[in-house]
Amino acid sequence: MSARQLHLNVNLLHSGTYASAWRLPDSDPYACFDIGHYVRVAQIAERGKLDAIFLADTPAITDRIEYRSFMSMEPTIVLAAVAASTKHIGLIATASTTYNEPYNIARRFATLDHTSGGRSGWNAVTTADSASSRNFGLASALEHKARYERAKEFTEVVHALWDSWEDDAFVGDKLNARFVDTTKVHAIAHRGAHYSVAGPLNVPRSPQGRPVTVQAGGSSDGRDFAASHAEAVFTLAQTVDEGVAYARDLRARATAYGRSGDSIVILPGLTTVIGSTEAEAKRRQDELWELIPIEYSLARLAGTLQIDPTLLVLDQPLPDPLPLPANANHTMFQGTVNLARRGNLTVRQLLRALGGGVGHRIIVGTPEQIADDIEAWFRAGAADGFNLMPDVLPSGLETFIDTIVPILQRRSLFRTEYSGSTLRNHFGLAKPPSRFAKAGKERASA
Ligand SMILES: Cc1cc2nc3c(=O)[nH]c(=O)nc-3n(C[C@H](O)[C@H](O)[C@H](O)COP(=O)(O)O)c2cc1C
């Protein structure tokens, strides 16, 4: 069995993770609306032999767009265009389990899997923000636990629809006028608390069998959903201990669901600010920080903590106590508060440490230093790899690919060539059999 190797994605957050990325001299302010930008970043990621590009999504304007670029274009359409200009790079898009129908999501990602030759992945999120709820006839976001209960059933329906065609259902027999063997296409007849779906899907089984299911959300409900349905998870961890504790907990929960604990690929977010010297990296971070209007960072922090911004006093610590709002984004709330308390930071220091973000770890340093850090987390079992969040796109990713990937390859920690063409192959995940084919075989052997 080949040695364990890193998995590296890039979180293609429009112009880059820093809110000021679009304002740098080399940045194109229009990039987040330009399909060419996404294709270029994907080609750079593929040149570096990365596992996948990931597109986050929220069906609403949730950010302060007067200040920065934002998630705009529909991710699966963007990835379909990227698929045409790439060969190997995995294509993971987010789609909400609260503001979609399972049949449409099953069809969209199965189609992307066919379109890309087996490279699609679905990041199943429940969409925590309220702005989205108002675009779908609701006054506010669904209650936290209810969102995850619905997400479980939603995902079960999607998986059943992906299984509704057996691998060899398509016949295409011109001589005998037989296009499909309908004995191998199955209704799913799902009736549940939230969904009633007859099936089958109207798209044949895709190259991966099922696109890869990804999850992001570290609360107890979120972990339970991941343990029962996810094959890869995007997490937020700021220390090795936090990463190890999360991994242990998630693997134990997966085992309790009868799955192999190691069957889930764990990828914490990692924002990188790279310089040829430490001083240069720090200068780059300063430049990016100084270009972020402080009122933007304050508003973002107040949004994550769901508190009145006037309670945030720049040269004082966060209010204490700071209760976790029941329906908040638990992961980002806790990540932000932990960062502040651990460093005993004032609000001003916290804003700088967040870089205008939501609490993902930021590493500032030379390629060697960042490679050492990545290796340490990997060897400690705190991560199977990272969801890279370059400070600026494409330049921050290009530097990562040209300076850090070669170091990781020399240390035999990262692939030097793709050994297959599907996302499952990159993540080391098996192709799942269709439950109907399996049932058919069991019946035949009974
Ligand atoms: C790396 C990462 C990526 C995420 N991407 C999205 C996204 O694209 N859209 C979204 O609505 N939420 C996204 N989330 C938020 C999660 O889906 C979830 O709502 C959040 O982490 C809170 O989950 P919790 O309340 O279970 O802790 C992301 C979270 C993480 C850590």
The ligand as a Tripos MOL2 file, in Angstrom:
@<TRIPOS>MOLECULE
LIG
   31    33     1     0     0
SMALL
NO_CHARGES

@<TRIPOS>ATOM
      1 C1        -14.0980   25.5870    4.4450 C.3       1 LIG1
      2 C2        -15.5580   25.8930    4.6040 C.ar      1 LIG1
      3 C3        -16.2810   26.1930    3.4750 C.ar      1 LIG1
      4 C4        -17.6250   26.5320    3.5920 C.ar      1 LIG1
      5 N1        -18.3120   26.8230    2.4780 N.ar      1 LIG1
      6 C5        -19.5800   27.2160    2.5990 C.ar      1 LIG1
      7 C6        -20.3110   27.6050    1.4510 C.ar      1 LIG1
      8 O1        -19.8090   27.5390    0.3580 O.2       1 LIG1
      9 N2        -21.5890   28.0220    1.6090 N.ar      1 LIG1
     10 C7        -22.1860   28.0530    2.8450 C.ar      1 LIG1
     11 O2        -23.3560   28.4150    2.9290 O.2       1 LIG1
     12 N3        -21.5100   27.6870    3.9630 N.ar      1 LIG1
     13 C8        -20.2330   27.2880    3.8470 C.ar      1 LIG1
     14 N4        -19.5550   26.9540    4.9520 N.ar      1 LIG1
     15 C9        -20.2420   27.0640    6.2450 C.3       1 LIG1
     16 C10       -20.7060   25.6820    6.6740 C.3       1 LIG1
     17 O3        -21.4900   25.0710    5.7400 O.3       1 LIG1
     18 C11       -21.4860   25.7750    7.9570 C.3       1 LIG1
     19 O4        -22.6640   26.4710    7.7880 O.3       1 LIG1
     20 C12       -20.6750   26.4640    8.9950 C.3       1 LIG1
     21 O5        -19.3870   25.9190    9.0310 O.3       1 LIG1
     22 C13       -21.3350   26.3490   10.3180 C.3       1 LIG1
     23 O6        -21.5730   25.0500   10.6030 O.3       1 LIG1
     24 P1        -21.8890   24.6070   12.0730 P.3       1 LIG1
     25 O7        -22.9770   25.4890   12.5670 O.co2     1 LIG1
     26 O8        -22.2850   23.1820   11.9090 O.co2     1 LIG1
     27 O9        -20.6440   24.7540   12.8640 O.co2     1 LIG1
     28 C14       -18.2270   26.5870    4.8710 C.ar      1 LIG1
     29 C15       -17.5030   26.2720    6.0180 C.ar      1 LIG1
     30 C16       -16.1700   25.9160    5.8950 C.ar      1 LIG1
     31 C17       -15.4170   25.5730    7.1470 C.3       1 LIG1
@<TRIPOS>BOND
     1     1     2 1
     2     2     3 ar
     3     2    30 ar
     4     3     4 ar
     5     4     5 ar
     6     4    28 ar
     7     5     6 ar
     8     6     7 ar
     9     6    13 1
    10     7     8 2
    11     7     9 ar
    12     9    10 ar
    13    10    11 2
    14    10    12 ar
    15    12    13 ar
    16    13    14 ar
    17    14    15 1
    18    14    28 ar
    19    15    16 1
    20    16    17 1
    21    16    18 1
    22    18    19 1
    23    18    20 1
    24    20    21 1
    25    20    22 1
    26    22    23 1
    27    23    24 1
    28    24    25 2
    29    24    26 1
    30    24    27 1
    31    28    29 ar
    32    29    30 ar
    33    30    31 1
@<TRIPOS>SUBSTRUCTURE
     1 LIG1         1 GROUP 0 **** ****
